[in-house]
């Protein structure tokens, strides 16, 4: 199955590198970013409040009303789910307006609860949500874990600050700025939904 790549109108620094195997959606003003990269999306979705360009005639378009319950981004996510996509890369989903950034973290949580593999990519950072799972990473630099549930039980191995079945809560940011060490790290979420940023 193809991967769905969605480009919205938040902060964007040409992070997406074109692959002909991807299904690319420009979300409103995100169209201008793709146009600058000379990447033609498969689909445009938006209400044209942030897009100032004329959309190429051969691009399929879904023009949304300005007054609606779903954000343009969430509408695009739901459209992709209807098409059967189960892998998402999201670009331009953070920055510019804090309210939209926070809303798009909620969109990431929405996808996780749909059991869909999704991540937001911004500059040199990746954002994803973990739930009842274990992942291994060998990286450099810092990582942050924030509980989105009232309580999440977390084990961290081979990191500067390890934890063993520790309870993280959504009102105390204990997991900020941990550090990778020169070993493969292991992150286990025993319960709850946790935002991982690395």
N, C-alpha and C positions, 0 to 999 in steps of 0.2 A: 504493500500500500504506500502511496506517495505520502510525503510529509507536507503538511500545510504550513506555509510561511506567511505570517501576517505582519504588515508594516503599517504602523499608526503614526500619528503626528507628534509624538513626544520627542525627547532628545534622541538624535540619531547621528551616528558618525560612520556611515557606510559599513556597519558591522556585518550585514548580510552579504555573503559571497554566493553568486548565482550558481545554481545547479539546475540543469534541464529536467531533472527528475522531481523537482519541487512544484507544488501547486501554490502560486503566489497571489495573495490578496492585498491590494492597496486599500487601506482604510482612510478615507477622506484625504486630509493633507499629506498623508504618507505617500500619496501618489507622486508628489513633487520630489521626494527623496529618491524613489525608484527611477523617475524620469532623469534625474541628474546622473544616476549610475547607468543609464541606458538599459534598464531592465524593464521588460514589458510584463505587467502582471496578467494573470489569467482572468482576474475579476476585480472590479472596483466596487466598494461598498461605502456609502456615506451619505450625509445630508448636505454636503458641499458648504459647510460653514467654515472649514479651514482650508479647503482646496480652492485655489485661485486659478488653476490651469484648465484648459479645455481637454477633456479626456479623449484620447484617440478613438476614432470611430469603430475600430475593429476589436476594442476591448469590451467584454461583457460588463454591464453596469447594473447595480441595484441602488437606486436613489431613494434614500430614506426621508421621511418627514422630519422636520426639525423638532417637533414635539412628540416624544415617544417615551416609553418606559425603559427600554434597553438603550445603553450607550451604543454608539457605532461599533465599538470593539466587541461588545457582548453580542450584538446582532451578527457580526461576522463570525464569531466563535460558533454560535448556534447554527449558522448556515453551513459551516464546515462539518459540524457534527452530523447534520442531516445528510451530507454527502458521504459520510462514513469514515472520515479521518479520525485516526487515533494517535497521531503524533503531531505536535505543534511546536513551532519556534516563533516567538513573538518579539518583534523589534519595534522601537519607538513607543513602547508601552509605559515608559517612566519619564520623569522630568517635566519641565515646563510648568504644569499645574499639579500641585500636591494632591488635590482632590482626585484628579484623574489617575495619578500614580497609585493612590490608595485603592481606588476602584478597580484598577487592573490587577493588583495583588488579590483582590476578591475574585476577579475573573480566573486567576490562576488556581485559587481554591475551588471555584466552581468546577473547573476542569478536573482537578484531582478527585473530587467527589464523584465525577463521572467515570473515574478510573482511566483517565486519558493521560498519556505521557506528554507533558508540556513544560516549557521553560521560557522565561524572559531573558533576553540577552541585551545587555546595555554596556557599551564600552568594553572593558575587560572583565566584566562581572556576569555571572549566571545566577538566576533566581529560580528556584524550584521548590515545590512543596513535597514533603515526605510524610508518609502515614503507614504505620505498621509494616516497616520494611528496613532492610539493611543495605547500605551502599558502601563501596570502598573507593577512595580517591587518593591519588598521589599527585599533589600539587605543591606550589610554593605560595607564600603569602598568608593572608588571613582568611578566616571564614566566620560567618555569623549564623547562629541558630536562634530563631525567635518562635516561641509557641504561639500559635494562632488559636489553640483550644484553651479553655480555662486552665487545664493541666495537661502536660505531656510528659511521658516517661522516656528518658533518653540515656543511652550509653555511648560514650566517646572513647575510642582507643587510638593510641599513637598520634595524639595531638598535644600541644603544649599544656593545655588544661583538660585532663581526662575527666570523665564522669562515669559513674556506674549506677544505672537505673535511677538517675536523679530526676526529680520532678521540676520541670520548667513551667512557669506560669505566664499568662499573657499580660501580667501587670508588673513584671520585674525582669529587665533585660539582662539576665545573667549570661546568656550565650553570645554576647557581642564580642567581636574581635578576638576570637581564639586564633591559634596559629598552627599551620602545618609544620611538621618536622620532617626530617629526611627518612621517613618511613611511609608505607601505605597506611593511610588512616582508615578507620572503620567507624561508621556512624549508624547506630541502631535506634530506630524510633519504635518503642514497645507499645506506645499508645499515644493518641492525639495527633493533631496536624501541626507540623513544624515547617516554617519557612527557612530554607537554607540559601545563604548568599555566599558565593566564593568566586 
